[in-house]
Amino acid sequence: LVAGLDTAGLVTEVDPDAVSRTGLALDPEDEEEERRLLQSAWQLVRAGRLDRAQELCDACGQPWRAASLNGGQLWQRSADPA
């Protein structure tokens, strides 16, 4: 967090469940990034490109979301993102 910014009512933890667990909101910029990611991933899934949706989620720093798209099947990165 940047000193001097008003963060009242915003999540301060960095985990996938922070919003639902704390009842607090995401920063508006983070919320917009999340919305765009989910919209893009959903479009890829609807187009039958589950593999690309997983790659997108992983590239955006959300490998847990990429794995969850597999519905319980083992998911492995195709290459080390480092």
PDB file with one MODEL, atoms N, CA, C and O in Angstrom:
MODEL        1
ATOM      1  N   LEU A   1       0.835  -1.191   0.000  1.00  0.00           N
ATOM      2  CA  LEU A   1       0.000   0.000   0.000  1.00  0.00           C
ATOM      3  C   LEU A   1       0.871   1.243   0.000  1.00  0.00           C
ATOM      4  O   LEU A   1       1.920   1.286   0.643  1.00  0.00           O
ATOM      5  N   VAL A   2       0.434   2.224  -0.710  1.00  0.00           N
ATOM      6  CA  VAL A   2       1.173   3.473  -0.806  1.00  0.00           C
ATOM      7  C   VAL A   2       0.778   4.378   0.354  1.00  0.00           C
ATOM      8  O   VAL A   2      -0.408   4.555   0.635  1.00  0.00           O
ATOM      9  N   ALA A   3       1.765   4.943   1.020  1.00  0.00           N
ATOM     10  CA  ALA A   3       1.489   5.817   2.149  1.00  0.00           C
ATOM     11  C   ALA A   3       0.677   7.020   1.689  1.00  0.00           C
ATOM     12  O   ALA A   3       0.936   7.593   0.631  1.00  0.00           O
ATOM     13  N   GLY A   4      -0.301   7.389   2.493  1.00  0.00           N
ATOM     14  CA  GLY A   4      -1.103   8.560   2.198  1.00  0.00           C
ATOM     15  C   GLY A   4      -2.368   8.285   1.407  1.00  0.00           C
ATOM     16  O   GLY A   4      -3.217   9.169   1.290  1.00  0.00           O
ATOM     17  N   LEU A   5      -2.523   7.079   0.858  1.00  0.00           N
ATOM     18  CA  LEU A   5      -3.740   6.754   0.128  1.00  0.00           C
ATOM     19  C   LEU A   5      -4.813   6.284   1.093  1.00  0.00           C
ATOM     20  O   LEU A   5      -4.520   5.590   2.067  1.00  0.00           O
ATOM     21  N   ASP A   6      -6.046   6.659   0.825  1.00  0.00           N
ATOM     22  CA  ASP A   6      -7.168   6.223   1.658  1.00  0.00           C
ATOM     23  C   ASP A   6      -7.549   4.807   1.240  1.00  0.00           C
ATOM     24  O   ASP A   6      -8.075   4.597   0.147  1.00  0.00           O
ATOM     25  N   THR A   7      -7.285   3.842   2.108  1.00  0.00           N
ATOM     26  CA  THR A   7      -7.577   2.449   1.799  1.00  0.00           C
ATOM     27  C   THR A   7      -8.708   1.909   2.664  1.00  0.00           C
ATOM     28  O   THR A   7      -8.917   0.698   2.728  1.00  0.00           O
ATOM     29  N   ALA A   8      -9.428   2.785   3.318  1.00  0.00           N
ATOM     30  CA  ALA A   8     -10.547   2.341   4.153  1.00  0.00           C
ATOM     31  C   ALA A   8     -11.569   1.619   3.281  1.00  0.00           C
ATOM     32  O   ALA A   8     -11.984   2.130   2.240  1.00  0.00           O
ATOM     33  N   GLY A   9     -11.960   0.451   3.707  1.00  0.00           N
ATOM     34  CA  GLY A   9     -12.948  -0.329   2.972  1.00  0.00           C
ATOM     35  C   GLY A   9     -12.379  -1.178   1.863  1.00  0.00           C
ATOM     36  O   GLY A   9     -13.131  -1.841   1.149  1.00  0.00           O
ATOM     37  N   LEU A  10     -11.045  -1.176   1.696  1.00  0.00           N
ATOM     38  CA  LEU A  10     -10.414  -1.974   0.651  1.00  0.00           C
ATOM     39  C   LEU A  10      -9.657  -3.140   1.260  1.00  0.00           C
ATOM     40  O   LEU A  10      -9.114  -3.030   2.359  1.00  0.00           O
ATOM     41  N   VAL A  11      -9.620  -4.265   0.540  1.00  0.00           N
ATOM     42  CA  VAL A  11      -8.864  -5.418   1.018  1.00  0.00           C
ATOM     43  C   VAL A  11      -7.386  -5.058   1.097  1.00  0.00           C
ATOM     44  O   VAL A  11      -6.876  -4.276   0.295  1.00  0.00           O
ATOM     45  N   THR A  12      -6.721  -5.636   2.065  1.00  0.00           N
ATOM     46  CA  THR A  12      -5.283  -5.419   2.218  1.00  0.00           C
ATOM     47  C   THR A  12      -4.519  -6.735   2.063  1.00  0.00           C
ATOM     48  O   THR A  12      -3.288  -6.734   2.027  1.00  0.00           O
ATOM     49  N   GLU A  13      -5.234  -7.849   1.973  1.00  0.00           N
ATOM     50  CA  GLU A  13      -4.606  -9.145   1.771  1.00  0.00           C
ATOM     51  C   GLU A  13      -4.546  -9.456   0.279  1.00  0.00           C
ATOM     52  O   GLU A  13      -5.354  -8.962  -0.508  1.00  0.00           O
ATOM     53  N   VAL A  14      -3.572 -10.284  -0.092  1.00  0.00           N
ATOM     54  CA  VAL A  14      -3.432 -10.665  -1.488  1.00  0.00           C
ATOM     55  C   VAL A  14      -3.679 -12.168  -1.599  1.00  0.00           C
ATOM     56  O   VAL A  14      -2.746 -12.970  -1.644  1.00  0.00           O
ATOM     57  N   ASP A  15      -4.951 -12.522  -1.641  1.00  0.00           N
ATOM     58  CA  ASP A  15      -5.328 -13.913  -1.847  1.00  0.00           C
ATOM     59  C   ASP A  15      -6.674 -13.935  -2.566  1.00  0.00           C
ATOM     60  O   ASP A  15      -7.427 -12.963  -2.499  1.00  0.00           O
ATOM     61  N   PRO A  16      -6.980 -15.029  -3.248  1.00  0.00           N
ATOM     62  CA  PRO A  16      -8.202 -15.086  -4.055  1.00  0.00           C
ATOM     63  C   PRO A  16      -9.492 -14.892  -3.268  1.00  0.00           C
ATOM     64  O   PRO A  16     -10.489 -14.445  -3.836  1.00  0.00           O
ATOM     65  N   ASP A  17      -9.502 -15.215  -1.982  1.00  0.00           N
ATOM     66  CA  ASP A  17     -10.721 -15.136  -1.185  1.00  0.00           C
ATOM     67  C   ASP A  17     -10.827 -13.866  -0.348  1.00  0.00           C
ATOM     68  O   ASP A  17     -11.761 -13.740   0.443  1.00  0.00           O
ATOM     69  N   ALA A  18      -9.914 -12.935  -0.495  1.00  0.00           N
ATOM     70  CA  ALA A  18      -9.869 -11.754   0.374  1.00  0.00           C
ATOM     71  C   ALA A  18     -11.175 -10.964   0.361  1.00  0.00           C
ATOM     72  O   ALA A  18     -11.647 -10.537   1.415  1.00  0.00           O
ATOM     73  N   VAL A  19     -11.762 -10.765  -0.814  1.00  0.00           N
ATOM     74  CA  VAL A  19     -12.989  -9.971  -0.893  1.00  0.00           C
ATOM     75  C   VAL A  19     -14.130 -10.662  -0.157  1.00  0.00           C
ATOM     76  O   VAL A  19     -14.803 -10.033   0.660  1.00  0.00           O
ATOM     77  N   SER A  20     -14.362 -11.943  -0.430  1.00  0.00           N
ATOM     78  CA  SER A  20     -15.480 -12.639   0.217  1.00  0.00           C
ATOM     79  C   SER A  20     -15.198 -12.914   1.688  1.00  0.00           C
ATOM     80  O   SER A  20     -16.117 -12.907   2.507  1.00  0.00           O
ATOM     81  N   ARG A  21     -13.939 -13.154   2.027  1.00  0.00           N
ATOM     82  CA  ARG A  21     -13.599 -13.455   3.416  1.00  0.00           C
ATOM     83  C   ARG A  21     -13.682 -12.233   4.316  1.00  0.00           C
ATOM     84  O   ARG A  21     -14.134 -12.333   5.457  1.00  0.00           O
ATOM     85  N   THR A  22     -13.249 -11.073   3.812  1.00  0.00           N
ATOM     86  CA  THR A  22     -13.215  -9.869   4.646  1.00  0.00           C
ATOM     87  C   THR A  22     -14.447  -8.992   4.485  1.00  0.00           C
ATOM     88  O   THR A  22     -14.737  -8.165   5.349  1.00  0.00           O
ATOM     89  N   GLY A  23     -15.176  -9.166   3.383  1.00  0.00           N
ATOM     90  CA  GLY A  23     -16.327  -8.310   3.128  1.00  0.00           C
ATOM     91  C   GLY A  23     -15.927  -6.927   2.632  1.00  0.00           C
ATOM     92  O   GLY A  23     -16.766  -6.030   2.548  1.00  0.00           O
ATOM     93  N   LEU A  24     -14.653  -6.750   2.303  1.00  0.00           N
ATOM     94  CA  LEU A  24     -14.157  -5.471   1.809  1.00  0.00           C
ATOM     95  C   LEU A  24     -14.087  -5.501   0.279  1.00  0.00           C
ATOM     96  O   LEU A  24     -14.243  -6.559  -0.330  1.00  0.00           O
ATOM     97  N   ALA A  25     -13.855  -4.359  -0.328  1.00  0.00           N
ATOM     98  CA  ALA A  25     -13.840  -4.251  -1.787  1.00  0.00           C
ATOM     99  C   ALA A  25     -12.413  -4.215  -2.331  1.00  0.00           C
ATOM    100  O   ALA A  25     -11.460  -3.918  -1.611  1.00  0.00           O
ATOM    101  N   LEU A  26     -12.295  -4.523  -3.615  1.00  0.00           N
ATOM    102  CA  LEU A  26     -11.032  -4.333  -4.318  1.00  0.00           C
ATOM    103  C   LEU A  26     -10.884  -2.859  -4.668  1.00  0.00           C
ATOM    104  O   LEU A  26     -11.874  -2.136  -4.780  1.00  0.00           O
ATOM    105  N   ASP A  27      -9.654  -2.426  -4.838  1.00  0.00           N
ATOM    106  CA  ASP A  27      -9.391  -1.097  -5.383  1.00  0.00           C
ATOM    107  C   ASP A  27     -10.066  -1.046  -6.757  1.00  0.00           C
ATOM    108  O   ASP A  27     -10.046  -2.044  -7.477  1.00  0.00           O
ATOM    109  N   PRO A  28     -10.660   0.085  -7.138  1.00  0.00           N
ATOM    110  CA  PRO A  28     -11.349   0.163  -8.436  1.00  0.00           C
ATOM    111  C   PRO A  28     -10.497  -0.263  -9.630  1.00  0.00           C
ATOM    112  O   PRO A  28     -11.015  -0.891 -10.553  1.00  0.00           O
ATOM    113  N   GLU A  29      -9.215   0.058  -9.636  1.00  0.00           N
ATOM    114  CA  GLU A  29      -8.350  -0.364 -10.743  1.00  0.00           C
ATOM    115  C   GLU A  29      -8.176  -1.878 -10.752  1.00  0.00           C
ATOM    116  O   GLU A  29      -8.197  -2.500 -11.814  1.00  0.00           O
ATOM    117  N   ASP A  30      -8.005  -2.473  -9.572  1.00  0.00           N
ATOM    118  CA  ASP A  30      -7.876  -3.927  -9.484  1.00  0.00           C
ATOM    119  C   ASP A  30      -9.172  -4.609  -9.902  1.00  0.00           C
ATOM    120  O   ASP A  30      -9.156  -5.644 -10.569  1.00  0.00           O
ATOM    121  N   GLU A  31     -10.289  -4.017  -9.504  1.00  0.00           N
ATOM    122  CA  GLU A  31     -11.590  -4.572  -9.873  1.00  0.00           C
ATOM    123  C   GLU A  31     -11.780  -4.558 -11.390  1.00  0.00           C
ATOM    124  O   GLU A  31     -12.309  -5.513 -11.960  1.00  0.00           O
ATOM    125  N   GLU A  32     -11.354  -3.487 -12.037  1.00  0.00           N
ATOM    126  CA  GLU A  32     -11.471  -3.395 -13.492  1.00  0.00           C
ATOM    127  C   GLU A  32     -10.556  -4.414 -14.168  1.00  0.00           C
ATOM    128  O   GLU A  32     -10.963  -5.042 -15.145  1.00  0.00           O
ATOM    129  N   GLU A  33      -9.340  -4.592 -13.675  1.00  0.00           N
ATOM    130  CA  GLU A  33      -8.438  -5.613 -14.232  1.00  0.00           C
ATOM    131  C   GLU A  33      -9.040  -7.004 -14.080  1.00  0.00           C
ATOM    132  O   GLU A  33      -8.978  -7.818 -15.000  1.00  0.00           O
ATOM    133  N   GLU A  34      -9.617  -7.269 -12.926  1.00  0.00           N
ATOM    134  CA  GLU A  34     -10.253  -8.564 -12.668  1.00  0.00           C
ATOM    135  C   GLU A  34     -11.424  -8.785 -13.626  1.00  0.00           C
ATOM    136  O   GLU A  34     -11.588  -9.875 -14.174  1.00  0.00           O
ATOM    137  N   ARG A  35     -12.226  -7.755 -13.822  1.00  0.00           N
ATOM    138  CA  ARG A  35     -13.376  -7.853 -14.718  1.00  0.00           C
ATOM    139  C   ARG A  35     -12.918  -8.156 -16.152  1.00  0.00           C
ATOM    140  O   ARG A  35     -13.497  -9.009 -16.825  1.00  0.00           O
ATOM    141  N   ARG A  36     -11.881  -7.453 -16.611  1.00  0.00           N
ATOM    142  CA  ARG A  36     -11.382  -7.678 -17.974  1.00  0.00           C
ATOM    143  C   ARG A  36     -10.801  -9.083 -18.136  1.00  0.00           C
ATOM    144  O   ARG A  36     -11.014  -9.734 -19.159  1.00  0.00           O
ATOM    145  N   LEU A  37     -10.063  -9.548 -17.118  1.00  0.00           N
ATOM    146  CA  LEU A  37      -9.499 -10.897 -17.176  1.00  0.00           C
ATOM    147  C   LEU A  37     -10.617 -11.936 -17.264  1.00  0.00           C
ATOM    148  O   LEU A  37     -10.574 -12.831 -18.108  1.00  0.00           O
ATOM    149  N   LEU A  38     -11.618 -11.812 -16.390  1.00  0.00           N
ATOM    150  CA  LEU A  38     -12.707 -12.789 -16.387  1.00  0.00           C
ATOM    151  C   LEU A  38     -13.505 -12.752 -17.683  1.00  0.00           C
ATOM    152  O   LEU A  38     -13.920 -13.796 -18.187  1.00  0.00           O
ATOM    153  N   GLN A  39     -13.721 -11.566 -18.222  1.00  0.00           N
ATOM    154  CA  GLN A  39     -14.441 -11.459 -19.487  1.00  0.00           C
ATOM    155  C   GLN A  39     -13.656 -12.130 -20.611  1.00  0.00           C
ATOM    156  O   GLN A  39     -14.228 -12.864 -21.417  1.00  0.00           O
ATOM    157  N   SER A  40     -12.359 -11.883 -20.666  1.00  0.00           N
ATOM    158  CA  SER A  40     -11.529 -12.499 -21.704  1.00  0.00           C
ATOM    159  C   SER A  40     -11.468 -14.009 -21.539  1.00  0.00           C
ATOM    160  O   SER A  40     -11.587 -14.747 -22.517  1.00  0.00           O
ATOM    161  N   ALA A  41     -11.285 -14.472 -20.308  1.00  0.00           N
ATOM    162  CA  ALA A  41     -11.225 -15.915 -20.062  1.00  0.00           C
ATOM    163  C   ALA A  41     -12.549 -16.581 -20.440  1.00  0.00           C
ATOM    164  O   ALA A  41     -12.561 -17.657 -21.037  1.00  0.00           O
ATOM    165  N   TRP A  42     -13.662 -15.934 -20.087  1.00  0.00           N
ATOM    166  CA  TRP A  42     -14.977 -16.493 -20.407  1.00  0.00           C
ATOM    167  C   TRP A  42     -15.168 -16.578 -21.921  1.00  0.00           C
ATOM    168  O   TRP A  42     -15.697 -17.571 -22.420  1.00  0.00           O
ATOM    169  N   GLN A  43     -14.745 -15.549 -22.654  1.00  0.00           N
ATOM    170  CA  GLN A  43     -14.866 -15.580 -24.111  1.00  0.00           C
ATOM    171  C   GLN A  43     -14.047 -16.726 -24.697  1.00  0.00           C
ATOM    172  O   GLN A  43     -14.490 -17.393 -25.632  1.00  0.00           O
ATOM    173  N   LEU A  44     -12.859 -16.957 -24.151  1.00  0.00           N
ATOM    174  CA  LEU A  44     -12.032 -18.061 -24.633  1.00  0.00           C
ATOM    175  C   LEU A  44     -12.676 -19.408 -24.321  1.00  0.00           C
ATOM    176  O   LEU A  44     -12.679 -20.302 -25.168  1.00  0.00           O
ATOM    177  N   VAL A  45     -13.216 -19.561 -23.130  1.00  0.00           N
ATOM    178  CA  VAL A  45     -13.892 -20.817 -22.760  1.00  0.00           C
ATOM    179  C   VAL A  45     -15.085 -21.053 -23.682  1.00  0.00           C
ATOM    180  O   VAL A  45     -15.273 -22.162 -24.182  1.00  0.00           O
ATOM    181  N   ARG A  46     -15.886 -20.021 -23.908  1.00  0.00           N
ATOM    182  CA  ARG A  46     -17.066 -20.150 -24.779  1.00  0.00           C
ATOM    183  C   ARG A  46     -16.676 -20.493 -26.212  1.00  0.00           C
ATOM    184  O   ARG A  46     -17.446 -21.132 -26.928  1.00  0.00           O
ATOM    185  N   ALA A  47     -15.487 -20.072 -26.634  1.00  0.00           N
ATOM    186  CA  ALA A  47     -15.004 -20.359 -27.983  1.00  0.00           C
ATOM    187  C   ALA A  47     -14.319 -21.723 -28.069  1.00  0.00           C
ATOM    188  O   ALA A  47     -13.801 -22.100 -29.120  1.00  0.00           O
ATOM    189  N   GLY A  48     -14.322 -22.460 -26.952  1.00  0.00           N
ATOM    190  CA  GLY A  48     -13.696 -23.784 -26.951  1.00  0.00           C
ATOM    191  C   GLY A  48     -12.196 -23.755 -26.763  1.00  0.00           C
ATOM    192  O   GLY A  48     -11.519 -24.748 -27.028  1.00  0.00           O
ATOM    193  N   ARG A  49     -11.664 -22.628 -26.310  1.00  0.00           N
ATOM    194  CA  ARG A  49     -10.214 -22.479 -26.138  1.00  0.00           C
ATOM    195  C   ARG A  49      -9.835 -22.507 -24.656  1.00  0.00           C
ATOM    196  O   ARG A  49      -9.222 -21.568 -24.147  1.00  0.00           O
ATOM    197  N   LEU A  50     -10.199 -23.573 -23.980  1.00  0.00           N
ATOM    198  CA  LEU A  50      -9.899 -23.715 -22.561  1.00  0.00           C
ATOM    199  C   LEU A  50      -8.403 -23.587 -22.301  1.00  0.00           C
ATOM    200  O   LEU A  50      -7.988 -22.982 -21.312  1.00  0.00           O
ATOM    201  N   ASP A  51      -7.598 -24.157 -23.186  1.00  0.00           N
ATOM    202  CA  ASP A  51      -6.144 -24.072 -23.022  1.00  0.00           C
ATOM    203  C   ASP A  51      -5.664 -22.623 -23.021  1.00  0.00           C
ATOM    204  O   ASP A  51      -4.814 -22.252 -22.213  1.00  0.00           O
ATOM    205  N   ARG A  52      -6.201 -21.809 -23.916  1.00  0.00           N
ATOM    206  CA  ARG A  52      -5.812 -20.391 -23.974  1.00  0.00           C
ATOM    207  C   ARG A  52      -6.322 -19.633 -22.757  1.00  0.00           C
ATOM    208  O   ARG A  52      -5.639 -18.741 -22.254  1.00  0.00           O
ATOM    209  N   ALA A  53      -7.509 -19.974 -22.281  1.00  0.00           N
ATOM    210  CA  ALA A  53      -8.046 -19.321 -21.083  1.00  0.00           C
ATOM    211  C   ALA A  53      -7.143 -19.622 -19.886  1.00  0.00           C
ATOM    212  O   ALA A  53      -6.884 -18.742 -19.064  1.00  0.00           O
ATOM    213  N   GLN A  54      -6.667 -20.858 -19.790  1.00  0.00           N
ATOM    214  CA  GLN A  54      -5.758 -21.232 -18.708  1.00  0.00           C
ATOM    215  C   GLN A  54      -4.434 -20.496 -18.841  1.00  0.00           C
ATOM    216  O   GLN A  54      -3.893 -20.012 -17.846  1.00  0.00           O
ATOM    217  N   GLU A  55      -3.912 -20.408 -20.046  1.00  0.00           N
ATOM    218  CA  GLU A  55      -2.654 -19.685 -20.266  1.00  0.00           C
ATOM    219  C   GLU A  55      -2.808 -18.213 -19.896  1.00  0.00           C
ATOM    220  O   GLU A  55      -1.904 -17.625 -19.303  1.00  0.00           O
ATOM    221  N   LEU A  56      -3.937 -17.621 -20.240  1.00  0.00           N
ATOM    222  CA  LEU A  56      -4.195 -16.223 -19.907  1.00  0.00           C
ATOM    223  C   LEU A  56      -4.219 -16.023 -18.400  1.00  0.00           C
ATOM    224  O   LEU A  56      -3.582 -15.104 -17.887  1.00  0.00           O
ATOM    225  N   CYS A  57      -4.945 -16.869 -17.691  1.00  0.00           N
ATOM    226  CA  CYS A  57      -5.026 -16.761 -16.229  1.00  0.00           C
ATOM    227  C   CYS A  57      -3.647 -16.914 -15.600  1.00  0.00           C
ATOM    228  O   CYS A  57      -3.289 -16.168 -14.690  1.00  0.00           O
ATOM    229  N   ASP A  58      -2.885 -17.871 -16.082  1.00  0.00           N
ATOM    230  CA  ASP A  58      -1.542 -18.092 -15.552  1.00  0.00           C
ATOM    231  C   ASP A  58      -0.647 -16.888 -15.827  1.00  0.00           C
ATOM    232  O   ASP A  58       0.099 -16.452 -14.950  1.00  0.00           O
ATOM    233  N   ALA A  59      -0.719 -16.351 -17.044  1.00  0.00           N
ATOM    234  CA  ALA A  59       0.105 -15.197 -17.407  1.00  0.00           C
ATOM    235  C   ALA A  59      -0.256 -13.958 -16.588  1.00  0.00           C
ATOM    236  O   ALA A  59       0.579 -13.075 -16.388  1.00  0.00           O
ATOM    237  N   CYS A  60      -1.497 -13.897 -16.118  1.00  0.00           N
ATOM    238  CA  CYS A  60      -1.951 -12.762 -15.303  1.00  0.00           C
ATOM    239  C   CYS A  60      -1.703 -12.989 -13.818  1.00  0.00           C
ATOM    240  O   CYS A  60      -2.206 -12.239 -12.981  1.00  0.00           O
ATOM    241  N   GLY A  61      -0.928 -14.022 -13.487  1.00  0.00           N
ATOM    242  CA  GLY A  61      -0.579 -14.273 -12.089  1.00  0.00           C
ATOM    243  C   GLY A  61      -1.652 -14.982 -11.301  1.00  0.00           C
ATOM    244  O   GLY A  61      -1.678 -14.898 -10.073  1.00  0.00           O
ATOM    245  N   GLN A  62      -2.550 -15.688 -11.995  1.00  0.00           N
ATOM    246  CA  GLN A  62      -3.615 -16.406 -11.316  1.00  0.00           C
ATOM    247  C   GLN A  62      -3.611 -17.887 -11.707  1.00  0.00           C
ATOM    248  O   GLN A  62      -4.577 -18.384 -12.286  1.00  0.00           O
ATOM    249  N   PRO A  63      -2.509 -18.594 -11.384  1.00  0.00           N
ATOM    250  CA  PRO A  63      -2.456 -20.019 -11.744  1.00  0.00           C
ATOM    251  C   PRO A  63      -3.544 -20.834 -11.051  1.00  0.00           C
ATOM    252  O   PRO A  63      -3.977 -21.858 -11.579  1.00  0.00           O
ATOM    253  N   TRP A  64      -3.988 -20.394  -9.882  1.00  0.00           N
ATOM    254  CA  TRP A  64      -5.081 -21.088  -9.190  1.00  0.00           C
ATOM    255  C   TRP A  64      -6.360 -21.048 -10.021  1.00  0.00           C
ATOM    256  O   TRP A  64      -7.135 -22.004 -10.006  1.00  0.00           O
ATOM    257  N   ARG A  65      -6.590 -19.952 -10.747  1.00  0.00           N
ATOM    258  CA  ARG A  65      -7.787 -19.850 -11.582  1.00  0.00           C
ATOM    259  C   ARG A  65      -7.635 -20.751 -12.805  1.00  0.00           C
ATOM    260  O   ARG A  65      -8.598 -21.383 -13.241  1.00  0.00           O
ATOM    261  N   ALA A  66      -6.418 -20.808 -13.357  1.00  0.00           N
ATOM    262  CA  ALA A  66      -6.168 -21.693 -14.497  1.00  0.00           C
ATOM    263  C   ALA A  66      -6.438 -23.142 -14.102  1.00  0.00           C
ATOM    264  O   ALA A  66      -7.054 -23.893 -14.859  1.00  0.00           O
ATOM    265  N   ALA A  67      -5.981 -23.528 -12.925  1.00  0.00           N
ATOM    266  CA  ALA A  67      -6.204 -24.897 -12.453  1.00  0.00           C
ATOM    267  C   ALA A  67      -7.686 -25.153 -12.202  1.00  0.00           C
ATOM    268  O   ALA A  67      -8.177 -26.248 -12.475  1.00  0.00           O
ATOM    269  N   SER A  68      -8.398 -24.166 -11.691  1.00  0.00           N
ATOM    270  CA  SER A  68      -9.817 -24.375 -11.387  1.00  0.00           C
ATOM    271  C   SER A  68     -10.644 -24.548 -12.658  1.00  0.00           C
ATOM    272  O   SER A  68     -11.708 -25.168 -12.621  1.00  0.00           O
ATOM    273  N   LEU A  69     -10.172 -24.012 -13.775  1.00  0.00           N
ATOM    274  CA  LEU A  69     -10.882 -24.191 -15.035  1.00  0.00           C
ATOM    275  C   LEU A  69     -10.865 -25.646 -15.495  1.00  0.00           C
ATOM    276  O   LEU A  69     -11.674 -26.042 -16.335  1.00  0.00           O
ATOM    277  N   ASN A  70      -9.954 -26.437 -14.952  1.00  0.00           N
ATOM    278  CA  ASN A  70      -9.860 -27.857 -15.314  1.00  0.00           C
ATOM    279  C   ASN A  70     -10.872 -28.719 -14.577  1.00  0.00           C
ATOM    280  O   ASN A  70     -10.973 -29.915 -14.850  1.00  0.00           O
ATOM    281  N   GLY A  71     -11.614 -28.143 -13.658  1.00  0.00           N
ATOM    282  CA  GLY A  71     -12.674 -28.890 -12.987  1.00  0.00           C
ATOM    283  C   GLY A  71     -12.204 -30.101 -12.212  1.00  0.00           C
ATOM    284  O   GLY A  71     -12.890 -31.124 -12.200  1.00  0.00           O
ATOM    285  N   GLY A  72     -11.068 -30.017 -11.572  1.00  0.00           N
ATOM    286  CA  GLY A  72     -10.586 -31.124 -10.749  1.00  0.00           C
ATOM    287  C   GLY A  72      -9.539 -31.992 -11.420  1.00  0.00           C
ATOM    288  O   GLY A  72      -8.876 -32.788 -10.754  1.00  0.00           O
ATOM    289  N   GLN A  73      -9.383 -31.854 -12.715  1.00  0.00           N
ATOM    290  CA  GLN A  73      -8.335 -32.600 -13.399  1.00  0.00           C
ATOM    291  C   GLN A  73      -7.004 -31.893 -13.176  1.00  0.00           C
ATOM    292  O   GLN A  73      -6.962 -30.677 -12.990  1.00  0.00           O
ATOM    293  N   LEU A  74      -5.931 -32.651 -13.195  1.00  0.00           N
ATOM    294  CA  LEU A  74      -4.602 -32.087 -12.995  1.00  0.00           C
ATOM    295  C   LEU A  74      -4.278 -31.102 -14.100  1.00  0.00           C
ATOM    296  O   LEU A  74      -4.442 -31.404 -15.283  1.00  0.00           O
ATOM    297  N   TRP A  75      -3.815 -29.917 -13.710  1.00  0.00           N
ATOM    298  CA  TRP A  75      -3.381 -28.911 -14.672  1.00  0.00           C
ATOM    299  C   TRP A  75      -1.923 -28.625 -14.406  1.00  0.00           C
ATOM    300  O   TRP A  75      -1.516 -28.453 -13.257  1.00  0.00           O
ATOM    301  N   GLN A  76      -1.128 -28.572 -15.471  1.00  0.00           N
ATOM    302  CA  GLN A  76       0.283 -28.236 -15.351  1.00  0.00           C
ATOM    303  C   GLN A  76       0.618 -27.148 -16.344  1.00  0.00           C
ATOM    304  O   GLN A  76       0.139 -27.155 -17.478  1.00  0.00           O
ATOM    305  N   ARG A  77       1.437 -26.221 -15.915  1.00  0.00           N
ATOM    306  CA  ARG A  77       1.893 -25.176 -16.825  1.00  0.00           C
ATOM    307  C   ARG A  77       2.619 -25.822 -17.995  1.00  0.00           C
ATOM    308  O   ARG A  77       3.297 -26.838 -17.839  1.00  0.00           O
ATOM    309  N   SER A  78       2.469 -25.222 -19.164  1.00  0.00           N
ATOM    310  CA  SER A  78       3.148 -25.785 -20.336  1.00  0.00           C
ATOM    311  C   SER A  78       4.639 -25.478 -20.319  1.00  0.00           C
ATOM    312  O   SER A  78       5.444 -26.220 -20.882  1.00  0.00           O
ATOM    313  N   ALA A  79       5.002 -24.368 -19.663  1.00  0.00           N
ATOM    314  CA  ALA A  79       6.426 -23.994 -19.535  1.00  0.00           C
ATOM    315  C   ALA A  79       6.571 -23.125 -18.293  1.00  0.00           C
ATOM    316  O   ALA A  79       5.600 -22.536 -17.818  1.00  0.00           O
ATOM    317  N   ASP A  80       7.766 -23.052 -17.782  1.00  0.00           N
ATOM    318  CA  ASP A  80       8.029 -22.228 -16.595  1.00  0.00           C
ATOM    319  C   ASP A  80       7.861 -20.761 -16.975  1.00  0.00           C
ATOM    320  O   ASP A  80       8.564 -20.279 -17.863  1.00  0.00           O
ATOM    321  N   PRO A  81       6.920 -20.016 -16.306  1.00  0.00           N
ATOM    322  CA  PRO A  81       6.674 -18.627 -16.675  1.00  0.00           C
ATOM    323  C   PRO A  81       7.785 -17.663 -16.262  1.00  0.00           C
ATOM    324  O   PRO A  81       7.740 -16.488 -16.625  1.00  0.00           O
ATOM    325  N   ALA A  82       8.774 -18.136 -15.515  1.00  0.00           N
ATOM    326  CA  ALA A  82       9.856 -17.254 -15.057  1.00  0.00           C
ATOM    327  C   ALA A  82      10.719 -16.869 -16.169  1.00  0.00           C
ATOM    328  O   ALA A  82      11.683 -16.129 -15.974  1.00  0.00           O
TER     329      ALA A  82
ENDMDL
END
